[in-house]
Amino acid sequence: MPRRERPCQHHSLLTTSSSHAQEAGYKAFTAQQLFTAATGSRKKITATYTEYSSLFPRPQVLPHDALSNDPKYPPQSFRSWSGEKERNHLTQTRKTVYVAAPPHIGQGIADVMSDWSVPCANAPRTSKQGLVQRPAFDDVLAYLSAFFYGIPVEKLDDRLQWTA
């Protein structure tokens, strides 16, 4: 059954890099450079393409990111990326991204892994301070659907489990 596309529910889009990007020396690519990297064509782009290219988000370039540590590292073109041997190509039988829910922690291993299932941001394990809320699985699916736009993203029905 074909998937129905839903309009974006966000009220605003952040399409610019972080303020750290400028401090790190990162320079965003022009619409012409993005077009050339995506298509391999050096023909002059249209005003419409220039306008639409501004809708796509730029890298955030946060502290300690690869782009922050080495902003002059040579970029990779779409052609180079898509031509890698490791690339999984879409076929009639391989055309869906399946996402597994977090595995259940089985008996005999719960005492070892129980604290792994609690997300926290730089907080000591004895503290409740810094705990972050676990994302809802449907939110993860929605994000991945946007990331893999045009490719069906579905929940894997099998329930996975960690075992000893």
C-alpha positions in Angstrom: 0.0 0.0 0.0 1.5 3.4 -1.0 2.4 5.7 1.9 0.5 9.0 2.0 2.8 12.0 2.3 1.9 14.3 5.2 2.6 18.0 5.2 5.3 19.2 7.6 3.9 20.0 11.1 6.7 22.3 12.2 5.8 26.0 12.6 9.4 27.1 11.8 12.5 25.6 10.2 16.1 26.3 11.3 18.0 26.3 8.1 21.2 28.2 9.2 24.3 26.9 11.0 24.9 27.5 14.6 26.8 30.6 15.8 29.8 28.3 16.5 30.1 27.6 12.8 31.5 31.0 12.2 33.9 30.8 15.2 35.2 27.4 13.8 35.8 28.9 10.4 33.1 26.9 8.6 31.8 28.5 5.4 28.5 27.3 4.0 28.3 26.3 0.3 26.5 28.4 -2.2 23.4 27.1 -4.0 25.6 26.7 -7.2 28.1 24.6 -5.3 25.4 22.4 -3.8 23.8 21.9 -7.2 27.1 20.9 -8.8 27.9 18.5 -5.9 24.4 16.9 -6.1 24.2 16.6 -9.9 27.7 16.7 -11.2 26.5 19.4 -13.6 28.3 22.7 -13.8 25.5 24.4 -15.7 24.2 27.7 -14.2 21.3 27.2 -11.8 17.9 28.9 -12.0 16.6 31.4 -9.6 14.0 28.9 -8.5 16.7 26.4 -7.5 18.5 29.1 -5.6 15.3 30.0 -3.7 14.5 26.3 -2.9 18.0 25.5 -1.9 17.7 27.9 1.1 15.0 25.6 2.5 17.4 22.8 3.2 19.1 22.9 6.5 22.8 23.7 6.8 25.1 21.6 9.1 24.8 22.8 12.7 28.6 22.7 13.2 28.6 22.3 17.0 31.7 22.3 19.2 33.7 19.0 18.8 31.9 18.0 15.6 34.1 16.9 12.7 33.3 20.1 10.7 34.2 22.2 13.8 37.5 20.4 14.3 38.5 20.5 10.6 36.2 22.9 8.6 38.5 22.9 5.6 38.3 19.1 5.1 37.4 18.5 1.5 33.6 17.8 1.0 32.2 14.7 -0.6 30.0 15.0 -3.7 26.7 13.1 -4.0 28.2 11.1 -6.9 31.1 10.0 -4.8 28.8 9.1 -1.9 26.3 7.2 -4.1 29.1 5.3 -5.9 30.6 3.8 -2.8 30.8 0.0 -2.8 29.2 -0.2 0.6 26.0 1.6 -0.6 22.8 -0.3 -0.2 20.9 0.2 -3.5 17.1 0.2 -3.6 15.6 -2.7 -5.5 12.1 -4.2 -5.8 12.8 -6.5 -2.8 14.9 -4.0 -0.8 13.0 -0.8 -0.8 11.9 -0.2 2.8 13.8 1.0 5.9 12.7 -1.1 9.0 13.3 0.3 12.4 13.5 -1.9 15.5 12.2 -0.7 18.8 14.8 -0.7 21.6 15.4 -4.2 22.7 13.8 -5.6 25.9 16.3 -6.5 28.6 16.0 -10.2 29.3 16.3 -12.1 32.5 19.7 -12.7 33.8 21.1 -9.5 32.3 18.8 -6.9 33.8 21.1 -6.2 36.8 24.0 -5.5 34.4 22.1 -3.4 31.9 19.3 -1.7 33.9 21.1 1.7 34.1 21.9 1.6 30.3 18.2 2.1 29.5 18.0 5.5 31.3 19.2 8.3 29.1 21.2 11.0 30.8 23.3 14.0 29.7 26.7 14.2 31.4 25.2 13.4 34.9 26.8 11.2 37.5 25.0 7.8 37.7 24.0 8.5 41.3 22.2 11.8 40.4 18.8 12.3 38.8 20.1 15.7 37.6 20.6 15.9 33.9 18.2 13.1 32.9 16.7 13.5 29.5 13.4 12.2 28.4 13.5 9.1 26.2 12.1 10.0 22.7 8.8 8.4 21.7 9.3 5.6 19.2 6.7 7.3 16.8 8.8 10.5 17.0 11.9 8.5 16.0 10.0 7.0 13.0 8.7 10.4 12.0 12.3 11.8 12.1 13.6 8.9 10.0 10.8 9.2 7.5 11.8 12.8 7.0 15.5 11.8 6.8 14.8 9.0 4.3 12.2 11.1 2.4 10.7 9.1 -0.5 11.6 5.7 1.0 9.1 3.9 3.2 10.1 3.8 6.9 8.3 1.2 8.9 8.4 -0.3 12.4 9.9 -3.8 12.6 7.2 -6.0 14.1 9.6 -8.4 15.8 10.4 -7.5 19.4 14.2 -7.8 20.0 15.7 -8.8 23.3 19.1 -8.6 25.0 20.2 -11.9 26.4 23.1 -13.1 28.5 
